Amino acid sequence: MSRTPRPRKARGLSRVGARFEAVVGPVAHGGHCIVRLPEPESRVVFVRHAIPGERVVVSITEGTEGDRFWRGDAVEILEASPDRVPAPCPYAGPGLCGGCDFQHVSLERQRELKGAVVREQLARLAKVDLPVVVEQVAGDQDGLRWRTRVQYAEGPRGQRAMRKHRSRDVVPIDDCLIAREDAREVHPPGSTLDRSAVAPSSVVHERVTTRLDGSHGFAVEADGFWQVHPGAPRVLVETVLAFLQPKPGEKVMDLYCGVGLFARFLVDAVGEQTRVVAIEGDRLAARHARTNLAGCEGATVECGTVDQVLASSYDEPFDLVVLDPPREGARRQVVEQIVDRAPRAVAYVACDPAALARDVAFFAEHGYELDRIRAFDLFPMTHHVECVALLQKTGSDLRRSDSR
């Protein structure tokens, strides 16, 4: 569902509903493209439902005469991009469900647009220029039927609904096409919708298999965090391990560890006699992490916010760090606490390219450079993209090897 915007003080007469013909500019972070209106408006408009290079009619959805920029929808396509396709979902489009940003774009072009956003954020915020190819991940059906959990709003007659973009208004729906047919449903508190699919405090057991020998199962709260694309856990674990190349006996930190996905496989790689410290702020997730790491002699699960735990505990060198923060990223304080422990390499798992780029710049201040990055299309039809970045201390021996 789309996040509701904070109320803003009006800065002049509203321009909502005004229409302009324009050529669409580059894609921007957040699921929209940039349109620059000429004088007399002279505004940047962040436009949804468009593709770079198209000539469209833009209808303003947010903005006043005093605002620096406006928001809008492409409501008429005058000259279409060859990458434009009919949206498979009847609820996708201007004024409808706000969940999907790119249903009107071919899958190949969607990935190109996401790669352009990641590269632009890294160049602008971290002053790093690396090619970014967004990779397809097995587990969806042509970009659909991949979401294993879905959170619905409640419609006016108690039916399933989704929210409009940047609004509390809802759109009743019969079927969400990005949801798997067996997806677990999460409904608002007090909802009259059938909640039998997710009982309170229920625990779901998942199994993750990697190319490594064997596999592990993970207990996770039914409405707790777990990657919603079925191919995500495997590809992320494999990429983190390939980037870090953990060696037996090395000491590892897994920060924002969730239910211990990375920590469990890191124990396999470094051995149970060494130290793997997993830190998680969510109490239920940390409890499940302890269950999932039970029997791993060298593993410790610490419940607490990462910055506070690192400020008071584990003040010793660590060889490797896995950093998988929430959307807002790790921020400067956590980055400085990590580099204070002098790891030879950090694997950063990021769901927001702007937060990733900002934190990459913080690491660079301490001599840790972005060595490589892989990006995965774990959220087809939306603007979201998952990245795994490898940060290494300048002069690290690992830098001279190919760890992809």
URFEN-V893628 format. One record per residue. PSI is psi in whole degrees, -180 to 180 (NA if undefined). BURIAL is b if it has 24 or more other ideal C-beta (glycine too) atoms within 12 Angstrom, else e. D_CENTER is the distance of its C-alpha to the mean C-alpha in Angstrom with 2 decimals. Layout:
psi: {PSI PSI}
burial: {BURIAL BURIAL}
d_center: {D_CENTER D_CENTER}
//
This chain:
psi: {154 147 136 129 154 143 139 147 131 141 48 -171 142 141 11 130 -16 145 143 141 135 160 133 133 -155 161 149 162 129 3 19 172 164 129 131 112 136 176 148 -10 -48 56 151 133 127 112 127 163 28 171 140 136 -15 153 124 168 121 129 124 129 -23 136 147 173 -24 -1 147 -33 161 168 151 172 144 106 -16 137 108 -39 108 149 147 -15 0 135 158 133 127 -24 130 -12 6 130 175 131 4 -150 137 8 -36 135 -27 27 -19 3 140 151 -42 -43 -35 -46 -35 -41 -42 -41 -39 -38 -47 -46 -41 -41 -43 -41 -41 -43 -30 -4 40 132 102 141 142 116 119 121 140 145 133 142 -5 173 92 44 -1 170 47 -20 118 -14 141 132 119 151 178 128 175 -23 22 10 169 145 161 155 150 164 128 45 156 -9 148 156 110 139 154 -36 132 116 -17 -6 139 153 -24 20 142 136 140 128 160 152 135 2 146 -2 154 120 22 -22 -27 99 151 137 21 152 132 137 121 158 129 129 134 178 -12 161 135 -179 166 144 152 129 135 141 141 -34 17 178 132 141 132 -13 129 -24 -4 -52 -44 -50 -33 -43 -47 -40 -44 -46 -40 -38 -45 -28 57 141 150 134 -10 149 136 144 137 104 139 55 -10 -129 13 24 -58 -39 -39 -41 -28 -36 -43 -38 -39 -14 148 -10 -10 -166 125 114 122 128 130 135 -25 126 -44 -40 -42 -38 -43 -35 -40 -39 -45 -24 9 135 -10 104 -39 2 138 130 122 125 121 163 142 -44 -40 -40 -45 -28 -21 -9 163 41 75 164 143 145 -39 150 133 127 111 69 169 -177 -33 -5 -174 -38 168 -44 -44 -42 -45 -34 -33 -51 -23 -22 2 48 151 -23 150 128 116 117 120 137 -1 115 -29 -45 -40 -49 -41 -44 -33 -40 -38 -44 -39 -32 -21 18 14 121 148 113 -39 164 141 143 142 139 76 -1 61 149 -9 173 -7 148 143 134 149 121 143 120 131 145 135 129 1 140 -32 -29 -27 3 158 107 15 NA}
burial: {b b e e e e e e e e e e e e b e e b b b e b b b b b b b b b b b b b b e b e e e b e b b b b b b b b b b b b e b b b b b b b b e e e b e b b b b b b b e b e e e b e e b b e b b b e b b b b e b b b b b b b b b b b b e b b b b b b b b b b b b b b e e b b e b e b e b e b b b b e b b e e b b b b b b b b b b b b e e e e e b b b b b b b e e e b b b b e e b b b b e e e b b b b b e e e e e b e e e e b e e e e b b e b e b e b e e e e e b e b b b b b b b b b b b b b b b b b b b b b b b b b b b b b e e e b b b b b b b b b b b b b b b b b b b b b e e e b b b b b b b b b e b b b b b b b b b b e e b e b b b b b b b b b e e b b e e e b e e e b b b b b b b b b e e b b b e e b b e b b b e b b b b b b b b b b b b b b b b b b b b b b b b e b e b b b b b b b b b b b b b b b b b b b b b b b b b b e e b e b e e e e b e}
d_center: {13.97 14.00 14.44 18.13 19.15 21.55 25.17 26.52 30.15 31.64 32.75 35.35 35.88 32.99 32.21 30.28 31.70 33.01 32.64 32.59 32.84 30.60 29.17 25.38 24.07 20.94 17.37 15.51 12.05 11.27 12.72 16.27 18.98 21.54 25.10 27.84 30.80 34.17 36.83 37.88 34.33 32.74 29.24 25.74 24.16 20.48 21.06 19.13 20.43 21.78 21.58 22.75 26.52 27.37 30.10 29.27 30.49 28.06 28.57 27.54 25.53 25.25 27.49 30.93 33.49 32.62 28.86 27.60 25.25 24.96 22.56 23.75 23.59 25.24 27.89 30.22 29.64 32.76 31.85 29.02 26.90 27.77 24.07 24.32 24.58 25.50 22.61 22.97 22.20 25.01 22.78 20.69 22.21 23.46 24.16 22.64 19.44 16.52 13.83 13.89 14.11 15.54 17.92 20.73 19.58 20.44 17.80 18.98 18.78 15.28 14.17 16.55 15.21 11.61 13.41 15.59 12.99 11.64 15.35 16.48 14.31 15.54 19.01 19.23 17.85 18.61 21.48 20.27 20.87 19.41 19.11 15.67 15.90 13.03 14.36 15.03 14.52 17.33 17.02 16.88 19.92 19.69 16.19 17.35 17.91 14.81 13.44 15.28 14.93 15.51 16.26 19.18 21.19 24.95 27.09 30.53 32.37 30.09 28.24 24.55 22.81 19.63 19.35 19.99 17.75 18.11 20.88 22.26 24.19 23.55 24.10 25.76 24.60 26.21 23.39 19.64 19.48 15.89 16.92 18.91 22.50 22.37 19.14 19.61 19.89 19.15 21.39 22.14 24.70 28.17 27.15 29.98 27.73 28.42 26.34 28.05 24.95 23.51 26.32 26.00 25.08 24.87 23.44 21.87 22.53 20.28 21.48 19.65 21.77 21.37 23.91 25.40 28.39 27.81 24.90 23.75 23.11 20.88 21.70 18.95 19.60 19.43 17.32 15.56 12.11 11.85 9.53 10.61 11.25 14.63 14.37 11.28 13.30 16.04 14.46 12.38 15.61 17.76 15.97 15.98 19.60 20.61 19.38 20.99 24.08 24.98 28.73 30.95 31.77 28.88 27.38 23.64 21.26 18.04 16.38 14.18 15.40 14.73 17.43 18.24 16.61 16.81 19.93 21.84 21.67 22.33 25.45 26.59 26.27 27.95 30.36 31.00 33.61 31.29 28.76 25.11 23.87 20.80 19.82 17.98 18.49 18.32 21.85 21.37 18.58 20.89 23.77 22.16 21.28 25.00 25.93 23.75 25.20 28.69 31.32 29.44 32.10 30.30 27.08 26.65 24.07 24.12 22.94 22.25 19.94 19.14 20.99 23.99 24.34 24.24 26.68 29.19 28.77 28.39 29.85 30.65 29.52 26.69 26.28 22.59 19.41 16.04 13.56 10.35 9.95 8.26 6.46 9.95 10.29 13.57 16.03 19.52 21.27 19.14 19.17 22.93 23.43 21.75 23.93 26.89 26.74 27.02 24.80 25.53 21.88 18.35 15.40 12.21 8.99 6.14 2.47 5.08 8.14 10.64 10.24 10.35 13.37 15.04 14.99 16.22 19.03 19.87 20.19 22.36 24.74 25.56 26.10 22.84 21.87 18.89 20.59 18.20 14.70 13.37 10.54 9.90 9.83 8.30 8.12 11.55 13.26 10.37 9.19 5.47 5.45 5.06 7.98 10.82 13.34 16.91 18.77 22.50 25.47 27.75 30.51 28.79 30.58 27.34 26.72 29.75 28.53 26.26 23.60 21.37}
//
